[in-house]
Amino acid sequence: MVGYLVSLGIFTATFALFSLGLSLHWGFTGLINFGHVGFLAVGAYTTVLLSLANVPLVLAVLAGMLLSALLGVIMGFSTLRLREDYLAIVTIGTAEIIRLIALNEEWLTRGARGVYGYPLPLEGWEPQRFWVVGMILVLTGITSLGGWRWWQWLGGMIDLPLRVNQPRRGAGILGAYLLTLVGLEWSVWSLIDQLLAGRGVQVLWLLIALLCWAVGVGLLSLRYVNPRHWRSLRREWLWLWGVNTLVAGLVGMLYRAFVTGLWEFTYKAVLLWLLLVVLGIVFWQLETWVRSPWGRVLKAIREDEEVAKALGKNVFSYKLQSLMLGGAIAGLAGSFYAWQLTFINPDGFISLLTFQAWTIVVLGGAGSNVGVLIGATLFWAYSTLTRFLPLDGGQLDALRVMIIGLLLIILMMWRPQGILGKKEELTLGR
């Protein structure tokens, strides 16, 4: 089970990184990109082909990011001075051209046979135990910082009438809240363990999970909600708490599996550690950039580029920078995508990956990097859990697509801005 959850964590973090690039394009700049998988393919193929030619992995990854950014320049110069729909059309075509080049230019990419046997980062490394402990401490620090920021965000999310904060009581409720999440994580872990072992769902663990969720609603309500206004807060509060406990429980399970994998020192756990460090750095830098004057210009372009032009901003240049940076991030995700699979071929870069990234961004919320991380976690949790439905392969695939489509329709009707998005930051269809 540990290995399964570590692999799930790698796919989740890889697609979170991949989707951050798309979020920069659409969520912050308003650029509709339906060919985002092209950047992923360029980054993956460049990294593995250069590493097979004995180029150091760091330089191979940088080259993949550079070529992905160059692809953004090419698409930008050909479309950004035209209407927005031209960009959407060109990105789809460009992604398909890249896939066909990878399929037909066998002298370079080995065609349909694919590329395998390429070097992997930290492969064969056998560190001393104190290095493993250090890696676990770094992971714990990243998780703790993320959890604390999430707690702060949850406290400021609802701007309706709330209870006046009481620091001592708040600390006590935080402790009870964390205990509730531990119970939730433990019970959900047991549920998944039962499914993986083929024993089906045991009602006891399902009831424990529901009980932990209900207790958590009460505890967190005591922390924030003014009882006189509970009726007006009920819908929003249950929505936020439901997302909060689900995400926190999933992260807790992944953290537990990750620490176990690191202690046993499996290669997949080491790769996930490296991926999380890179994801943390990229996320931190993106948050810094989008909150800077540069990011505010991107948002102004998203809202109304004519106003940005009137204020003297070079809109074309800013759009091009967004395409380049988002493409480079997707190219970096392509390197980890190739390392996780240990084999790549053109069939691994179909348009479905782009629309999975769109699902993640729409689910998490437009213009929210934190929302992208949450969207990736929920999407891959859904994709993993639905694999256990007792149906044949073709029926199962069709049902999974139908369910995710239905969920997105409901989300768009109830909360079109996504989980953490804002209605005023929606750009699609303007």
N, C-alpha and C positions, 0 to 999 in steps of 0.2 A: 504493500500500500504506500509506503514511504516513497519508493521510486516512482510510482504512478503520480503522486501529488507533486513531487519535484518536477516531473515532466510537464504537468499542468501549469506549475508556476513559471516554467521557462516560456511556454506558449503565451501565457497571460502577459508576462513582462515584455516579451518580444512584440506582441500586438499592441500593447500600451505604447511602446516606443514608436512603432509604425504609425499608430493613430495620432500621436502628438504632432507629427508632421502634417497630417491632414487637417488637424484642428487649427494649426497655424494658417493653413491655406484658407479654409472655409470659416472657421469660428472667429478668427481675428481679422482676416483680410477680406472675406466675402468672395473668395475665388472658388468656383465650383470645379473640382477635380475628380473626374470619374476614371482616371487611369493611374491612380496612385501606386498600383502594383508595379508599374514600370520602374519606378525608383528602387523598389525592393529588389527587383530582378537585376538591375545594373549593379547595385551594391553587393549582392550575393555572388554573382558571376565574377565580378572584378576581384573580390577578395579571394575566392578559392582559386581562380586561375593564376593570379600573381603569387599566391602562397605555394602553388605547385611548381612555379618557376623559381622557388627558393628566395622570394622576396620576403623580408621580415613581416610578421603578421600585422604589426602596428602600421607599417607603411602601406600594406595591402588594404587595410581597412580605410586609411586616410585617402588612398587612391579611389576606393569605391565611393566614399562620400563626395570626393571632388568630381568624379564623373557623374554622379547623381545630381549634384548641383549644376553641372554643365548641361545636363538634360533639361533642368528647369529653365536655364537661360535660353536654350533653343526653343522650348515651348513658349516661353514668355515673349521673345522677340517676334514670334510668328502670330501671336494671338492677342496679346494684352492691349494692343491699340484698337482692337475690334470690339464687338459686343461680347458680353459675358458668355453667351451660349456657344460662341466659337471655341472658347477655352475648353468647355466641357466636351465638345466633339473632338477636338484635337487631342486631348489627353487620352480619351478612349482609343483613338487610332494609334497614338504613339505607343501605348502599352502593348497593343496587339502587334505592332511592328517589331518591338523589342523581343516579344515572345517568338515570333516567326523567325527572326534572325538567329535566336538561340537554337531553334529547331533545325534550321537549314544549313547554317554555317558550321558544319561538323569539324572542319579543320581548327576551329577556335573553341567551340563549346561542347564537342562530342555529340551534338544533336540529341536525338531521342534517347540515346544510350545513357546520357547524363554524366555528371562528374562526381567522382567519389575518391576516397583515399587521400584526401587533402589534409594538411596539418590542422590541428585543433589547438586553441589556446589552453595553456597550462596542462596539456596532455602529458601524462607520465610523471607529473610533479608529485613528489612524496615528501611533504613538509613535516617538520617536527610538530609535536603536540601543541606547543605554545603558539605556533602559527595558526593552527586550527582554532584554538581558543580566541585568538585575536580576530579571526574572521567572524566567529560567532558574536563577539562583542560589537564589531562594526555593524553586523546585521541587526543586533538588538538595539543599537543606538539609532539606526535608520528607522526601525519599526516604532520605537518609543517616540521619536520626534514626530513621525507621521501620525501616531495615535494622539499625541498631545495637540497637534494642529487640528486634527479632526474633531477633538473634543471642544476646542475653542470655536471652530467653525459652527458646530452644532448649536452652541450656546448663543451665537449671534445670528443664526439663520432666520429665526422667527422674530419679526419686529412687531408682533401684536402684543397686547398686554401680558406681561410676565411677572412672576414673583420677584421681589427685590432680592438680589444676590446676598447670601450670607456666607462668608468665606469658610468658617468652620464647618457649617452644615454642608456646604458645597464639597469640601474635601471628603466628608463622610459618604455623601451620595456618590462621589466619583469612585471611592473604594467599593461600594456596593454594586455600582454599575460594572466595574471591572470583574467582580466575582460573578455577576450575571452572565457576562460574555464568556467567562471560562466555562460555566455550566452549559451555555449554548454550544460552544465549540466542542466540548467533550461529547455531548449528546449527538451532534451532527456528525462528528468524527465516527462515532459508533455506528450511526446509520449508514454512512458510506462504507465502513468496514464490512457491515453485513451484506451490502449490495455487491461489493467486490468479491466476497466469499461465496456469492450465489445463494445466500440464505434468505433473501427477500427483506422486506422492511418489517422490523419488530415494532409493534404498537407502543411498547414501553418507552423506547428511545424517542419516538415521535412525540409522545405526550410530555416527556421531560423537556424536549426542545421548545414545545409550545408554552410550557409552564415558565421556562426561563425567559422567553420573549415577553409573556404577560407581566411577570415580576419586573422586568426591565422597564416596561412602559410606565408602571406605577412609580418606580424609583426615580426615573428621569423626570416624570411629571412633577414630583415633589420638589425637584431641584429647580425647575424653570417655570412651570405653569401656574398661573393664578387660578385657583379653583373656580372663582366666579366667572371666568371667561373660558372654561373648559369646552363648552358646547361650540363656541366659535372657532376654537383651535383644533377640535377633534380630528377633522379630516387631514389637515396639514401635518398635525403632530404624528398621527399614526403612520402617515406616508414617510415622514422623515425617520421616525424610529424604526419602521420596518426595513428601510434601506440601510440604516446605520447598523442594526444588529446583524443583518445578512452579510454585509461587507466585512464587518469586524469579525464575525464568526469564520468566514472564509479565509481572511487573512491570518487569523489565529491558527487554523488548520495547516495552512501553507507554511507558517513560521515553525510550527511544531515538526512538520515533516522535513523542513529545510535544515533545522538544527540537528535532527537525527541523521540526515544524510551527510552533513558536514562532519559530524563526530565519527561516523563510520567511514568518512572520506570517500564518497562515491564521486565519480567525475561529473555527473550531471549536477550534483549539488555545488561543485566548484564553479561550473559554468553559470549556474543560476546566481551564485554570489557575485561573479564578475558582471553579469548582466544587470543585477540590481544596483550595483555601484554606478555603472554607466547610466542607467535609467535615472538614478537619483541626481547625478550631475546634470544631465540634459534637462530634467524637470526643473531643477533649481535655476539653471541659466535661462530657460524659457520664461519662468515666472519673473525673473529679474528684467528680461528684455521687454515683455509685454506690459510691465508696469512702468517702463521708462518712457521718455518722450517719443522714442521710436515706436513703441507699442501703441501709444495713444494716437499716433498718426495712422497706423494700420486700422485701428478701430474707426477713426474718422473716415477713412476710405471705405470701410465696410458699410458705414451708415449712409454716406453720401459723398462720392468722390468729387463731385462738382464743387462742394464746399471746400474740400481739401485743396483743390486746384486754386480756388479763389483766395485761399490763405497763403498761396505761394509755394505749396508742396509739390514736388515732382512725383506725381502719382505713379507714373510708369516705373520709375526707379524703385519705389517702395514695394510695388507689386512684384517686381522682378526679384528683389531681395527676399521677399516672403517665399516665392517659389523655390529659390535656390536653397534657402535654409531648411524649409520643409522637406525638400528633396534630399538634402544631405542627411537629415535625421532618418528618413525612410531608408536611405542607403546603408546607414549604420545598422538599422534593424535587420536589413538583408544579410549582413555578416552573421549575426547571431542566429538568424533563421537557418542559414546554411550549416552552421556549426551544430545546431540542435538536430537537424535531419541527418547529417553526415552524408547526404546524397542529394543532389539537386538535378532536375531536368526541366525542360520547358513546361511540362504539365503541372509543375508546382507553382506556377505564377499566372494562374488564370484570373479572370476578372472578378471571380467570387471573393478573392482576398480583399479587393478594393471595397466591395460592398459590405464585407464584414467590418472593415475599418469604419465605414460610414455608419453602420449599426452601432458601433462602440461610441462614436462621437455624438450621434443623435441621442443615444441612450444616456450618456453622461451629461450632456448639455453643451450647447454652443458657447464658445468663448470661455471654457473652463478647463484648465489643464488637470485639476483635481478630478473633474467629472470624467475625463478620459480614462484615468486610472481606475475609477470606480466602474465605468462602463465596461472596460476590458475584463475586470474581475467578474462582474455579473454575467457577461456574455460567455466567457469560457466556463464558468460554473454551470450555466444552462447547457452548453454544448456537451459537457462531460456527463452531467446527470441524466440527460435524455438518451444517452447511449445505452442505458440499462432498461429501456422500455422493451417489453416482450414482443417485438415485431420483426418481420423479415427485413433484410438490408434495404431493399428499395422502398418498402412501406415506411420504414423508420426514417430514412432520409427525407421523404416527402412530408411526413408528419412533423418532423423537426422544423422544416422550413415554414410549414403552415403555422405552427405555434409561434415561432419568433415573429412572423409577419403579423399575426393576430395581436401579439403583445405590443408590437410597435404601433399598430393602429390604435389600440386602447391608450397607449402612452401619449400619442399625438392628440387624441381627443381630450384627455384629462390633463396632461401636463406637456404641451407641445414644446416647451423650452428644454425638456429633458430633466434629469434628476437635479443637477446643480446649475442649470442654465437660467438665463433671464429672458423673459419674453421680448424685451426691447433689443436683444442681441441676435434674434433670428434674422437670417439674411436670405435663405433659400426662397425663391419665388418673388422677391421684391421687384 
